Structures are given as C-alpha cells and as structure tokens.
Amino acid sequence: MDLPTPYATSEEETTASAMSKRIESRDKWRGRWTTLTSNKPSRYARYALSAALPVTIASSSATLDSDLLGLSRVIWLLSVIFFIPPSIASSYARMAAKDRLELRKAGFSLKESYVGVERILNQLDENKLKERTRLSAAIVGLLLSSTMASTNLQTDLSLTLLGVSALLSIVILLATVSIENQKTMEMGKTPLLKLHNPSLFDTLADPLLVDLVYAHLDPETSSKWNEWMEMISMNVRRNQSSEQAVETVLRTIYFTMTGKMELDEREDICSQVLTLPAVEKLKRSDEYFNFNQLEQFLYHVIDRKPGLFRLLSRTIQRAIRPEYTDGWTLDADLPPRATHGESDLFVMASPGKKSAAPFEIDIITVEGEPEMQIIRLPPIDRVERPGRAEGSEQWQIFNSVIDESHILWIGMAWNKTGHEGRSVQVNLITEDETTVKSQVLWTIMEDGDGFIISTIRKSLKEVYSMITRSIIR
C-alpha cells in the first residue's frame, strides 16, 4: 500500500488546507533559521567559540588574570549569540515535522503508515534537547563570568565559579562536536530531516539502488516517490517495470558520478528504458525528481552505506580477472566500527556457471542481534534488461555483477558499549546443510563521539563518581 499524500483532498480538504497553511508558515521560518545556521562561517564560529571557552577559562584559573577573564566573558556572550539560531531552527523543525505527520487522509496519518517516523521524531527531539542544553550552558556561563567580574579572583567564591564555568565549557564543547558532526541534510524542500537511515528495510535488495534510495527517504518524499513511480510507469519502454527502469537510470547516474560514463552516453542508455519526454523531464531542474536530485540521493546513500560499494568494487575486480569460478562466490562487508552499537552488514552471493540452486545464507551474530538469521535465496531472475548489456565493458560487468548476484542488507545491533571487538559469521549452506562458503567479520564497538571524546567523557564520569563517593563518605 502506498503512503498517503501529505495533503488530504477528500472531505478533510478544508482542515488540511488550514493545516497546510500553518505548516507552510512554520516551514518558511524553519528555512530562514536553518539557512542562517547551516552556512560554513557560522558553523566554524561555533566550533571556534566552543574550543576557545575551555582554553581561556583554564588560563584564567592558572594565572588569575582579570584580562583573560574579561576575554572569556566576551566569548561567553558571542557563544550565546551564535547558539540562538540553531536552537530556534531545531524547534521549528520539530514543530513542522509533528504537524505534517499528523495530517490525515482516508483515516490514516503519515505517522501511522511509515515505519521510520518515530526515528525521525526522536532524532528531532534529541537535536532540540542538545541545542537547548548548549544554549542554556552558555547563558549560565555568561552570568557566572559577569558575577566574577565584580569579585576578587582569589576568593573561594570566584574559584568555585571558575570551576563551574570550566565544567559548562566542556559540556558546550562536547555538545557542539555531537551536534555539528551530525550527517543530516538540513537544506531542501522537505520540512523533515531531508533523508534518514531506515529503521526497517527489505533484507534482499532487488532492485538494488532503488531499494537502497527508497529506504533513506523521509515520509513526504517517499510518498512523492510512489506517485512518481506510478507516473513514470506510463513512459517505460520494452515492457519493463518502473522499478527496473529507474534502477537502470540510477546506475547510469552512479557511473557518471564516478567518471566512468559521459553525459551523452547516460542519456542514450536512459532513452532505451524511458521515452524521450520522460528523459527530458529528468533533465529539467523544475521537476521534483530529476538527474540532479537523484544524484543527491545517491551521494547520501554512498555516504551512509559505503560498505555496499566497497563490496561491489571487490566483486567487479574479481569478475574482470580471466579465471572464473564455476562455484559460488561469497563476500561480505561490515564496517570496522559499530557506532552506537549499530552497524550494517552487506552480503553478496554470486552463483557460478554450474552452481545449483536454491541455497540459504546463515548470519550468526556473537553477543548481538539478530543472534541467528537464516535467509533463503530465491532463484536469480536472469532476464536481460534493456540498456544494461550495451555500452562500455565496465558498464556491462557492473550490471552483470548486480543482476547475477544476491545482495543482502542486514541490520546489526549490540547492547554492550565500549571498544571491544565483535564478530559476525556468514555461512553459505546447501540443501543438505553442507557449508559451501564461510566468512567471519569483525567490528569494534564505538559510542559515536570518537575515541578522544569518549575518553574525556569517561574521565569526567570517573571524576564525578569520585567526588560523589567522597561526599557520601
């Protein structure tokens, strides 16, 4: 079932129209504050101010110099000024998302119909909380520095206030690193997060790039994507499905991005799967889905799922070699670090010329979820698709690798944190439960802030714990 469109057109049209006007008004303000926030000079300024605060406070504590204290007061003031726009932008983003997701059509709301909505809202709530924490810490720090300006730095009160200011500056630094390093596309037409990592997705990706792109769309864009797929189905050549035609288009865009295909060749191949009017629409900048927009989707996917493309690269290199195996080929990719205890496992199983079918793949996750997952591999559809067996040799090999393989996308999760290693075993099993291929992969747990930030945070927790124990005693 397709997702409902974000604006109702039935008996609820009047209510939806009023709601849409409110959303448009809020979205304009969201866009203005986001534009002010996301430009590089303001981001660099927030980084610089967050890094300068602990340095100046530490220098003030060491030298008890009133000039350095005055400088820190100026930095506190600038920090408050620069932290206000992102805080307002995060609030508007959360309001616009909540309103839009509550729009209803035919008894359904976007929030009820899309599995990734809760994740979007949770991330927006988390962003808003981090922004408010950072801004509040800066305001309190400014008040403390102003209080210290009228007292002697050598008194117990001033030294205590300096210590509290130092802790606030570290909180701001950690919050800034966490906020500014988020991989979110803040600009664009959609009022929610532009794209997001999926919470649920198909294990067997077919067609590959279409499934991967669709899994990363937000609710509104995925709704428009469904409508676009229905429209483009009337412009598909040679009795193909719209998904397979768009898959070929996405592959040509990917090859153009990597410099392996010229624009003229891309247009020729796209003309073999779509009518000329449809190809011309893809070239127009005023169309919602065009070549540039689809390219941005792919850049986003490549940035977040590089393991798949590493897997494809290795498989293509093997396919180029003269020796070709008659048996199955099994390869898998697991990122070296599992951020926040989560990771994506990509598996590619390619049958040889004399390989029997069907087979199954068993995934065994040590101390994680899923502990054991068995995936039955269906027969591969060896129908030759238009546009994929013509052109350069690299293009043909790229298509044959994907079309003649099973590509699996498995979400991994571990409860334990820290930097310990975890293993995942991938087995290719025959009908009589014989293991034909097996591979073991390793990943290291990471909390998402990097080793240095994690070490600082752990040290602060230890200091806090020691102080707490001393007070209790």
C-alpha positions in Angstrom: 0.0 0.0 0.0 1.4 3.4 -1.0 1.8 6.1 1.6 -0.9 8.6 1.8 -0.1 12.0 0.3 0.7 14.7 2.9 -2.3 16.9 2.0 -5.8 15.5 2.0 -8.1 16.0 -1.0 -11.3 14.4 0.3 -13.8 15.6 2.8 -11.0 16.7 5.0 -9.7 19.2 2.4 -10.7 22.3 4.4 -9.0 21.1 7.6 -5.9 20.0 5.7 -5.8 23.3 3.8 -5.7 25.3 7.1 -3.1 22.9 8.5 -1.0 23.2 5.3 -1.0 27.0 5.6 0.2 26.8 9.2 2.9 24.3 8.1 4.0 26.5 5.2 4.3 29.5 7.5 6.4 27.5 10.0 8.4 25.9 7.3 9.4 29.4 5.9 10.7 30.3 9.3 12.4 27.0 9.6 14.1 27.5 6.3 15.3 31.0 7.3 16.8 29.9 10.6 18.2 26.8 9.0 19.9 28.8 6.3 21.3 31.2 8.9 22.6 28.2 10.9 24.0 25.8 8.3 26.3 28.1 6.5 30.0 27.3 6.9 31.1 30.6 8.6 28.6 30.2 11.4 29.5 26.6 11.9 33.2 27.4 12.1 32.4 30.2 14.5 30.5 27.8 16.8 33.4 25.3 16.7 35.9 28.1 17.4 34.0 29.6 20.3 33.3 26.1 21.9 37.0 25.3 21.7 38.1 28.7 22.9 36.0 28.7 26.1 37.8 25.9 28.0 41.2 27.3 26.9 40.5 30.8 28.2 38.9 29.5 31.4 41.8 27.2 32.1 44.2 30.1 31.5 42.2 32.3 33.8 42.3 29.7 36.6 46.0 29.2 36.2 47.1 32.9 36.1 44.1 34.5 37.9 44.4 37.2 35.2 41.4 39.6 35.1 42.1 40.4 31.4 41.7 36.7 30.5 38.5 36.6 32.5 37.2 39.6 30.5 38.1 37.8 27.3 36.2 34.7 28.4 33.2 36.9 29.2 33.2 38.2 25.6 33.5 34.6 24.3 30.5 33.6 26.5 28.5 36.4 25.1 29.4 35.5 21.5 28.5 31.9 22.2 25.0 32.8 23.4 24.5 34.9 20.2 25.7 32.1 17.9 23.9 29.3 19.7 20.4 31.0 19.4 19.8 30.5 15.7 20.4 26.7 15.7 18.2 26.3 18.8 15.3 28.1 17.1 15.8 26.2 13.9 15.7 22.9 15.8 12.4 23.9 17.4 10.8 24.9 14.1 11.9 21.6 12.5 10.3 19.6 15.3 7.0 21.6 15.1 6.8 21.3 11.3 7.5 17.6 11.4 4.9 16.9 14.1 2.2 18.9 12.3 2.9 17.4 8.9 3.0 13.8 10.2 -0.4 14.3 11.8 -2.1 15.2 8.6 -4.7 12.6 7.7 -6.3 11.2 4.6 -8.8 8.4 4.5 -8.4 7.7 8.2 -4.6 7.2 8.0 -1.9 9.5 9.1 1.7 9.6 7.9 2.8 8.8 11.4 0.8 5.6 11.4 1.8 4.5 7.9 5.6 4.8 7.8 8.0 2.7 9.9 10.7 5.4 10.1 8.6 8.2 11.5 9.3 7.6 15.2 13.0 7.6 14.4 12.8 10.9 12.7 10.8 12.5 15.6 13.2 11.0 18.2 16.2 12.5 16.3 14.5 15.9 16.1 13.7 15.8 19.8 17.3 14.8 20.5 18.6 17.7 18.4 16.3 20.1 20.1 17.4 18.9 23.6 21.1 19.2 22.7 20.7 22.7 21.3 18.8 23.9 24.4 21.4 22.3 26.6 24.2 24.1 24.8 22.4 27.4 24.8 21.5 27.1 28.5 25.0 26.3 29.5 26.3 29.3 27.5 23.7 31.6 29.3 24.7 30.3 32.7 28.4 30.7 31.9 27.8 34.3 30.8 26.0 35.0 34.1 28.8 33.4 36.1 31.6 35.3 34.3 29.7 38.5 34.8 29.4 37.7 38.5 33.2 37.1 38.8 33.9 40.4 37.1 32.8 42.2 40.3 34.6 40.0 42.8 38.2 39.3 43.7 39.5 36.3 41.7 41.4 34.9 44.7 38.3 34.4 46.9 36.8 30.9 47.4 33.6 32.0 45.7 35.4 33.1 42.5 37.4 29.9 42.3 34.3 27.9 42.7 32.5 29.8 40.0 35.6 29.3 37.7 35.3 25.6 38.3 31.6 25.5 37.4 32.4 27.6 34.3 35.0 25.1 33.3 32.6 22.3 33.5 30.0 24.2 31.5 32.6 25.0 28.8 33.4 21.2 28.5 29.6 20.5 28.2 29.4 23.0 25.4 32.4 21.6 23.6 31.0 18.0 23.7 27.6 19.2 22.7 29.0 21.2 19.7 31.0 18.2 18.5 28.0 16.0 18.7 25.6 18.5 17.0 27.8 19.8 14.2 29.1 16.4 13.2 25.6 15.0 12.5 25.2 13.7 9.0 21.9 15.4 8.2 20.9 17.2 5.0 19.4 20.3 6.5 18.6 22.1 3.3 16.0 21.1 0.8 12.3 21.1 0.0 11.2 18.7 2.7 10.4 20.1 6.2 11.5 16.9 8.0 15.0 15.6 8.0 15.8 15.5 4.4 16.8 11.8 4.5 17.3 9.4 7.2 18.7 5.9 7.9 15.9 3.4 7.8 14.7 1.5 10.8 13.2 -1.3 8.7 14.1 -2.4 5.2 14.0 -5.4 2.9 16.7 -7.9 3.6 17.2 -8.9 -0.1 17.7 -5.7 -2.1 16.2 -6.1 -5.5 16.3 -3.8 -7.4 19.4 -2.7 -5.5 19.8 1.0 -5.9 16.1 1.7 -6.0 15.6 -0.2 -2.7 18.6 1.5 -1.1 17.5 5.0 -2.1 13.8 4.4 -1.1 14.8 3.2 2.3 16.5 6.5 3.1 13.6 8.8 2.1 11.6 10.7 4.6 7.8 10.1 4.7 6.8 13.0 2.5 9.5 12.3 -0.2 8.7 8.6 -0.2 5.1 9.4 -0.8 6.0 11.6 -3.8 8.4 8.8 -4.9 5.5 6.4 -5.1 3.5 8.8 -7.1 6.4 9.4 -9.4 6.9 5.7 -9.9 3.2 5.4 -11.0 3.6 8.3 -13.4 6.8 7.1 -14.9 5.4 3.6 -15.5 3.5 5.0 -18.4 6.8 6.1 -20.0 8.7 2.8 -19.7 10.0 1.0 -22.8 10.1 -2.7 -23.6 7.6 -4.0 -21.1 9.7 -3.3 -18.1 8.5 -2.4 -14.6 9.1 1.2 -13.5 11.4 0.0 -10.7 13.7 -1.8 -13.1 13.7 1.2 -15.5 14.6 3.6 -12.6 17.2 1.1 -11.4 19.0 1.5 -14.8 18.7 5.2 -14.6 20.3 5.3 -11.1 23.1 3.0 -12.2 23.9 5.4 -15.1 23.9 8.3 -12.6 26.3 6.4 -10.3 28.6 5.7 -13.3 28.5 9.4 -14.2 29.3 10.3 -10.7 32.4 8.1 -10.7 33.6 9.5 -14.0 33.1 6.2 -15.9 30.4 7.5 -18.2 29.8 10.7 -20.2 26.5 12.6 -20.0 25.7 11.7 -23.7 26.1 8.0 -23.0 24.0 8.3 -19.9 21.2 10.0 -21.9 21.4 7.3 -24.6 21.1 4.4 -22.1 18.2 6.2 -20.3 16.5 6.6 -23.7 16.5 2.8 -24.0 14.4 2.3 -20.9 12.3 5.5 -20.8 10.6 7.5 -23.5 12.2 10.7 -24.7 9.7 13.0 -22.9 10.5 11.2 -19.7 14.2 11.7 -20.2 13.7 15.3 -21.0 11.8 15.7 -17.7 14.7 14.2 -15.8 16.9 16.9 -17.3 14.7 19.8 -16.1 15.6 21.5 -12.9 12.0 22.4 -12.0 11.0 18.7 -11.8 10.9 17.3 -8.2 12.8 14.1 -9.3 15.5 14.9 -11.9 19.0 13.8 -12.6 20.5 16.3 -10.0 18.0 15.2 -7.3 18.6 11.5 -7.9 22.4 12.2 -7.8 22.0 13.8 -4.4 20.1 10.8 -3.2 22.9 8.5 -4.3 25.6 10.7 -2.7 23.6 10.5 0.6 23.4 6.7 0.3 27.1 6.3 -0.6 28.0 8.5 2.4 26.0 6.4 4.8 26.4 2.9 3.3 29.9 2.8 1.9 30.2 -0.9 2.7 27.9 -1.9 -0.2 30.0 0.0 -2.7 33.2 -1.5 -1.3 31.6 -4.9 -1.8 30.6 -4.1 -5.4 34.1 -2.8 -6.1 35.8 -6.0 -4.9 33.3 -8.2 -6.8 33.8 -6.3 -10.0 37.6 -6.7 -9.7 37.1 -10.4 -9.3 34.8 -10.5 -12.4 37.4 -8.8 -14.5 40.0 -11.5 -13.9 40.4 -14.1 -16.6 39.9 -17.1 -14.2 36.2 -17.6 -13.4 35.0 -20.0 -10.8 32.2 -22.4 -11.5 31.1 -22.5 -7.9 29.5 -19.9 -5.6 31.3 -16.7 -4.6 30.6 -15.2 -1.2 31.7 -11.8 0.0 30.6 -9.6 2.9 31.3 -6.2 4.3 30.9 -5.0 7.9 32.2 -1.5 8.9 35.3 -1.6 11.1 33.5 0.4 13.8 29.9 0.0 15.0 28.8 3.4 16.0 26.3 3.4 19.0 26.5 -0.4 18.8 24.7 -0.5 15.4 26.1 -1.5 12.0 25.0 -2.6 8.5 26.2 -6.0 7.1 26.1 -6.3 3.3 26.4 -9.8 1.8 26.8 -10.7 -1.8 26.4 -14.3 -3.0 27.1 -15.0 -6.7 26.5 -18.4 -8.3 28.9 -19.7 -10.9 28.0 -21.3 -14.2 27.5 -24.7 -12.7 26.1 -23.8 -9.3 22.9 -25.4 -8.1 20.1 -23.5 -6.6 18.5 -22.7 -4.2 20.8 -22.1 -1.3 20.5 -20.3 2.0 22.7 -17.9 4.0 23.0 -18.1 7.7 24.1 -15.0 9.7 25.4 -15.6 13.2 26.0 -12.5 15.4 28.1 -13.1 18.5 26.5 -11.3 21.6 24.3 -9.2 19.3 21.0 -9.1 17.4 19.9 -10.9 15.4 21.7 -13.8 17.1 20.8 -16.1 14.2 19.2 -15.3 10.9 18.5 -17.7 8.1 17.8 -16.3 4.6 16.5 -18.5 1.8 17.9 -17.4 -1.5 15.3 -17.5 -4.4 16.3 -18.3 -8.0 18.0 -15.4 -9.7 16.0 -13.7 -12.4 18.4 -13.9 -15.4 16.2 -11.8 -17.7 18.4 -9.4 -19.7 17.3 -5.8 -19.0 17.4 -3.1 -21.7 20.4 -0.8 -21.7 22.5 -3.0 -19.3 24.2 -5.3 -21.7 25.3 -2.5 -24.1 27.9 0.2 -23.8 31.4 0.0 -22.3 32.8 -3.2 -20.9 32.9 -1.7 -17.4 29.2 -0.9 -17.6 28.3 -4.4 -18.7 30.4 -6.0 -16.0 28.9 -3.7 -13.3 25.4 -4.7 -14.4 26.1 -8.4 -14.6 27.7 -8.4 -11.1 24.5 -6.9 -9.6 21.9 -8.7 -11.8 23.5 -12.2 -11.3 24.0 -12.0 -7.5 22.0 -12.0 -4.3 22.7 -8.8 -2.3 21.6 -8.8 1.3 21.3 -5.9 3.7 21.2 -7.0 7.4 20.9 -4.6 10.3 23.2 -5.5 13.3 23.0 -4.3 16.9 24.9 -5.0 20.1 23.8 -4.0 23.6 27.3 -3.7 25.1 29.3 -0.5 24.7 33.0 0.2 24.9 35.6 -0.5 22.4 35.5 -4.3 22.4 35.5 -6.3 19.2 32.5 -8.3 18.0 32.4 -11.0 15.3 29.8 -11.9 12.7 29.9 -15.2 10.7 28.3 -15.6 7.3 27.7 -19.1 6.0 26.5 -20.3 2.6 24.6 -23.5 3.1 23.4 -26.2 0.6 20.1 -28.1 0.6 21.7 -30.9 2.6 23.0 -28.4 5.1 26.6 -28.5 3.9 28.6 -25.3 4.3 30.0 -24.3 0.9 31.5 -20.9 1.9 32.0 -19.2 5.2 33.4 -15.8 6.2 34.0 -14.2 9.6 34.0 -10.4 10.0 35.0 -8.2 12.9 33.8 -4.8 14.2 34.7 -2.6 17.2 32.1 -1.0 19.4 32.1 2.8 19.4 29.8 5.2 21.1 29.7 7.7 18.2 31.8 10.6 19.6 35.3 9.1 18.7 38.0 7.8 20.9 39.3 11.1 22.3 35.8 12.5 23.2 34.8 9.1 24.6 38.0 9.1 26.8 37.3 12.6 28.0 33.7 11.8 28.9 34.7 8.6 30.7 37.3 10.6 32.7 34.7 13.2 33.6 32.4 10.4 34.8 35.1 9.0 36.9 35.9 12.3 38.5 32.2 12.9 39.2 31.9 9.4 40.7 34.9 10.1 42.9 33.5 13.4 44.1 30.1 11.8 44.8 31.7 8.9 46.8 33.8 11.4 48.8 30.7 13.4 49.7 28.8 10.3 50.7 31.6 9.2 53.0 
